[in-house]
Structure formats: C-alpha cells, structure tokens
C-alpha cells in the first residue's frame, strides 16, 4: 500500500510547491527515498526542514537549497 506523508497534502490536494522540489531532487540524481529523506531532514542553509519551509511558503529558498545538490 502506498503511503503519503501528511505534510505532503494540503486540504485534499498535494502541497503545490512539492512537485517542483521533488523534480529538482530527481534531476540532481536522488532516488525517491533519498528525495523524501532530504525533504524531512534539517537543512543548515534553510535553518529548518525543507518541508517546513515549503509549508511556510518559502518555496524559493527551498529551490535555492536544491541547486547545490546536482552531481
């Protein structure tokens, strides 16, 4: 059974900025599991977990944080 973290849903819809963030992580070579882990781990550049930044409307800051991840 597929499970989706509650933080990924806003109302009855997917969190709008999540798609672009996950696509940036996939483009950087992250697997599905690695991308989800990154979203939930504390990020020094953001000073919080990326999911918390996304929920607070700081999509641009999260996208900047993904730019240095490409390998």
C-alpha positions, 0 to 999 in steps of 0.5 A: 500500500502506498503511503503519503506523508501528511505534510505532503497534502494540503486540504485534499490536494498535494502541497503545490510547491512539492512537485517542483522540489521533488523534480529538482531532487530527481534531476540532481540524481536522488532516488525517491527515498533519498528525495523524501529523506532530504525533504524531512531532514534539517537543512543548515542553509534553510535553518529548518526542514525543507518541508517546513519551509515549503509549508511556510511558503518559502518555496524559493529558498527551498529551490535555492537549497536544491541547486547545490545538490546536482552531481 
